[in-house]
């Protein structure tokens, strides 16, 4: 009989509704046991079987729960993850993992000491568009890659009203929010850089106090990786541009999972998300002395792959898909980026 992991979610905002509850509910190895909603009861419509708690402390006190998903604002992550680990719970922590690298290192050490699983929800590793990029890199189709640009843009000219994301709080801003995705993907593709330079700014006014624009340049021995993000982008650009000695690959940010999940489509272990209606990538490369230029459509991603990997790790059959050590590296580079921007200098990593 399959082992069932009883799971509680710390919040039922967008993260809980879209990225966690549907996957826990529809994975046969998990039971969605409890959800924290401090004031509302929205979760009861889709998940009437789940207990409704009013606080993190109530959730933590439930001895039947093995796994806790910490998907509250980043400013609470350190305290909540630490308390959960010390209470003997396994933990999935939303990105950004923590506010500081020191907090990330301390949580990683607590997980090691307690022997509990601590995994960070880097779901964008499971996007179809990123998988297309990784496939091209892993197969070496572009030869030696010498220049890369990866960007994650939005269009939101007004203050969202979310203090924990756009206010004057530690960990607010898109460097922690979207930068955590881009840095993690760069590390997955190319490893640890030698040097870093960053330009981080706040372009909007009218209540926005956190950063909403960044450009981060990662220096590798023969490669430069530029990470960019802005909230003032009405038209989209290619999200990934890779140039190598044998060709180029241009890939749009095209994964449809979030759109489908907002419409309450139920995910599964099997493919459930449609592919894009039009090709979303352009590959132009040399093979056997011939130049090949073709448009292609990425295979749809599946965030259920993350929860499947977590389940396999919890049952001892696979390694943690996103261990805390990965998040420590991401948080270290985020801090280096802020230092570089403040100093206007290239820094060693």
C-alpha positions in Angstrom: 0.0 0.0 0.0 1.3 3.4 -0.9 2.6 5.6 1.9 0.5 8.8 2.3 2.1 12.0 3.4 -0.3 14.1 5.5 0.3 17.7 4.5 -0.7 21.2 5.8 -0.5 24.5 3.9 0.3 27.7 5.8 -1.6 30.1 3.6 -4.4 30.1 1.0 -3.5 33.1 -1.0 -2.4 32.8 -4.6 0.5 30.5 -3.8 -1.7 28.1 -1.9 -4.6 28.2 -4.4 -2.6 27.9 -7.5 0.8 26.3 -6.9 0.3 24.0 -3.9 -3.2 22.8 -3.0 -4.1 21.4 -6.4 -1.0 19.4 -6.6 -1.1 18.0 -3.1 -4.8 17.2 -3.6 -4.3 15.4 -6.9 -1.1 13.5 -6.1 -2.0 10.0 -4.8 0.9 10.0 -2.3 -0.2 13.1 -0.4 -3.3 14.0 1.7 -4.3 17.6 1.9 -4.9 17.5 5.6 -5.1 21.1 6.7 -5.0 24.7 5.4 -4.5 27.9 7.3 -6.8 30.8 6.6 -6.7 33.5 9.2 -10.0 35.1 8.5 -11.7 33.5 5.4 -13.0 30.1 4.5 -12.3 30.1 0.8 -10.5 26.7 0.8 -13.7 24.9 1.9 -15.2 25.3 -1.6 -12.6 23.1 -3.3 -11.2 21.2 -0.3 -14.0 20.6 2.2 -12.2 17.6 3.7 -9.2 19.7 4.8 -9.2 21.0 8.4 -9.3 24.8 8.6 -6.9 26.3 11.0 -6.6 30.0 11.9 -2.9 30.2 12.7 0.4 28.6 11.9 0.7 27.6 15.5 -2.5 25.5 15.3 -1.2 23.8 12.1 2.2 23.1 13.8 0.4 21.5 16.8 -1.4 18.9 14.6 0.7 15.8 15.3 -0.9 13.9 12.4 0.8 16.2 9.8 4.2 15.2 8.4 4.8 17.9 5.8 4.2 21.6 6.1 4.2 24.0 3.1 5.5 27.4 4.2 4.0 29.6 1.6 3.5 32.8 3.7 5.4 36.1 3.0 9.1 35.7 2.8 9.6 37.8 6.0 8.0 34.9 8.0 9.9 32.0 6.3 12.8 31.8 8.7 10.7 31.6 11.9 8.1 29.3 10.4 10.6 26.9 8.7 12.7 26.8 11.8 9.8 26.0 14.1 8.5 23.3 11.8 11.8 21.6 11.5 12.3 21.7 15.3 8.8 20.3 15.7 9.8 17.2 13.7 8.1 18.2 10.4 9.4 18.0 6.9 9.1 21.3 5.0 8.5 22.7 1.6 9.4 26.4 1.6 8.2 28.8 -1.1 10.8 30.8 -2.9 12.4 33.2 -2.1 13.7 30.9 0.6 14.7 33.5 3.1 15.4 37.2 3.4 19.2 36.7 4.0 21.9 34.2 3.2 22.7 33.8 6.9 19.1 32.7 7.5 19.3 30.2 4.6 22.5 28.7 6.0 21.0 28.4 9.5 17.9 26.6 8.2 20.0 24.2 6.1 22.0 23.3 9.2 18.8 22.8 11.3 17.5 20.5 8.6 20.7 18.5 8.7 20.7 18.3 12.5 17.1 17.2 12.7 17.3 14.8 9.8 14.1 16.4 8.2 13.6 17.1 4.6 13.7 20.8 3.7 13.0 21.5 0.0 12.5 24.9 -1.7 9.7 25.3 -4.2 11.6 26.3 -7.4 8.7 25.3 -9.6 10.1 27.2 -12.7 12.6 24.3 -13.1 9.5 22.4 -14.2 8.3 25.0 -16.8 8.2 23.7 -20.4 10.1 26.7 -21.7 13.0 26.2 -19.2 13.0 22.5 -19.9 13.5 23.3 -23.6 16.4 25.5 -22.8 18.0 22.9 -20.6 17.6 20.2 -23.3 19.4 22.4 -25.8 22.3 23.1 -23.3 22.5 19.4 -22.2 22.7 18.2 -25.7 25.4 20.7 -26.6 23.6 21.8 -29.8 25.0 25.3 -29.6 28.6 24.3 -29.1 30.4 26.4 -26.5 27.9 28.8 -25.1 29.4 32.3 -24.9 26.5 34.7 -24.2 23.1 34.2 -22.5 20.2 36.5 -21.6 17.4 35.4 -19.3 14.6 37.7 -18.4 11.4 37.7 -16.5 9.2 40.7 -17.2 5.8 41.9 -16.1 3.7 45.0 -16.7 2.3 46.5 -13.5 2.6 50.3 -13.3 0.8 50.8 -10.0 1.5 49.7 -6.5 -0.1 46.4 -5.8 -0.9 47.1 -2.2 1.2 44.2 -1.0 3.6 45.6 1.6 5.6 42.3 1.8 6.3 42.4 -1.9 6.6 46.2 -2.8 7.0 48.0 0.6 10.0 49.0 2.6 10.5 45.5 4.1 13.6 43.3 4.0 13.1 40.7 1.2 10.6 42.8 -0.7 11.1 43.5 -4.4 11.6 41.6 -7.6 15.2 40.6 -6.9 14.0 38.3 -4.2 10.8 37.4 -6.1 11.7 36.9 -9.7 15.4 37.1 -9.3 15.3 33.9 -7.2 13.9 32.0 -10.2 16.4 33.4 -12.7 19.5 32.9 -10.5 18.4 29.4 -9.7 18.0 28.6 -13.4 21.4 30.1 -14.2 23.0 27.9 -11.5 21.2 24.9 -12.8 22.5 25.5 -16.3 26.0 26.9 -15.8 27.0 26.4 -12.1 28.7 28.9 -9.8 30.0 32.1 -11.5 33.4 33.7 -10.9 32.2 37.3 -10.6 29.0 39.3 -10.5 27.8 42.8 -11.4 24.3 44.2 -10.7 22.2 47.3 -11.3 19.1 47.3 -9.0 16.6 50.1 -9.0 13.1 51.3 -8.1 11.5 52.8 -11.3 8.0 53.3 -10.1 6.7 55.9 -7.6 3.4 56.3 -5.9 3.9 54.0 -2.9 6.4 51.5 -4.4 9.4 51.4 -2.2 11.0 48.0 -3.1 13.1 47.4 -6.2 11.2 46.7 -9.4 14.1 46.5 -11.9 17.3 44.7 -12.0 20.1 43.6 -14.3 22.6 41.1 -13.0 25.6 40.0 -15.0 27.2 36.7 -14.0 30.8 36.1 -15.2 32.0 32.7 -16.2 35.4 31.8 -17.7 34.1 31.8 -21.3 30.5 32.8 -20.8 28.4 35.8 -19.7 24.9 35.3 -18.3 22.7 38.4 -18.1 19.6 38.2 -15.9 17.0 41.0 -16.3 13.6 41.9 -14.9 11.3 44.8 -15.0 7.7 45.5 -14.2 7.5 48.1 -17.0 7.4 45.8 -20.0 4.1 46.1 -22.0 5.5 44.0 -24.8 7.3 40.7 -24.1 10.8 39.8 -25.4 12.3 36.4 -25.8 12.8 35.2 -22.2 15.9 33.2 -23.1 18.5 34.0 -25.7 21.5 31.7 -26.0 24.4 32.2 -28.4 27.1 29.7 -28.9 29.9 28.8 -31.3 27.6 26.5 -33.3 24.4 28.5 -33.2 21.7 30.3 -31.3 18.4 29.4 -29.5 15.6 31.9 -28.7 12.8 30.8 -26.4 9.7 32.6 -25.3 8.3 32.4 -21.8 5.3 30.3 -22.8 4.4 27.8 -20.1 0.6 27.7 -19.7 0.4 26.0 -16.3 -0.3 29.1 -14.3 -3.0 30.2 -16.7 -4.6 26.8 -16.5 -4.4 26.6 -12.8 -6.0 30.0 -12.3 -8.9 28.6 -14.4 -9.0 25.7 -11.8 -7.9 23.0 -14.2 -6.9 20.0 -12.1 -3.3 18.9 -12.6 -2.1 15.3 -12.5 1.0 13.1 -12.8 0.1 12.6 -16.4 0.5 15.4 -19.0 -2.4 17.8 -18.3 -1.4 21.2 -19.6 -1.8 22.0 -23.3 1.1 23.1 -25.5 1.2 26.6 -26.9 -0.9 27.1 -30.1 2.1 28.5 -32.0 5.9 27.6 -31.9 7.6 29.2 -29.0 11.3 28.6 -29.8 13.7 29.3 -32.6 16.8 27.0 -33.0 19.5 27.9 -35.5 22.5 25.6 -35.3 25.1 23.7 -37.3 24.9 19.9 -37.5 27.3 17.8 -39.6 28.3 20.8 -41.6 24.8 21.9 -42.4 22.9 24.9 -40.9 19.5 24.1 -39.6 17.0 26.8 -38.7 13.7 25.7 -37.3 10.8 26.9 -35.1 9.8 24.4 -32.4 7.2 24.0 -29.7 8.2 23.2 -26.2 6.8 20.2 -24.4 4.4 21.4 -21.7 5.8 21.5 -18.2 4.3 19.9 -15.1 4.7 21.3 -11.6 3.4 17.9 -10.4 6.9 16.7 -11.2 8.2 18.7 -8.2 5.7 17.1 -5.8 6.5 13.7 -7.3 10.2 14.3 -6.7 9.4 15.5 -3.1 7.3 12.4 -2.5 10.0 10.1 -3.8 12.5 11.9 -1.5 10.2 11.6 1.5 9.9 7.9 0.9 13.6 7.4 0.5 13.7 6.6 -3.2 15.1 9.8 -4.7 17.2 12.8 -3.6 15.6 16.1 -2.5 14.8 17.9 -5.8 15.7 21.4 -4.5 17.7 21.0 -1.3 18.4 23.9 1.0 22.0 24.0 -0.2 20.7 25.1 -3.6 18.7 28.0 -2.0 21.8 29.0 0.1 23.6 29.6 -3.2 20.7 31.6 -4.6 20.5 33.7 -1.5 24.2 34.3 -1.5 24.1 35.6 -5.0 21.2 37.8 -4.2 23.1 39.4 -1.4 26.2 39.8 -3.7 24.0 41.5 -6.3 22.8 44.1 -3.8 26.3 44.7 -2.6 27.5 45.1 -6.2 24.7 47.5 -7.1 25.4 49.6 -4.0 29.1 49.8 -4.7 28.8 50.0 -8.5 31.5 47.4 -8.7 32.2 43.9 -10.1 32.6 41.5 -7.2 34.2 38.1 -6.8 31.6 35.4 -6.0 
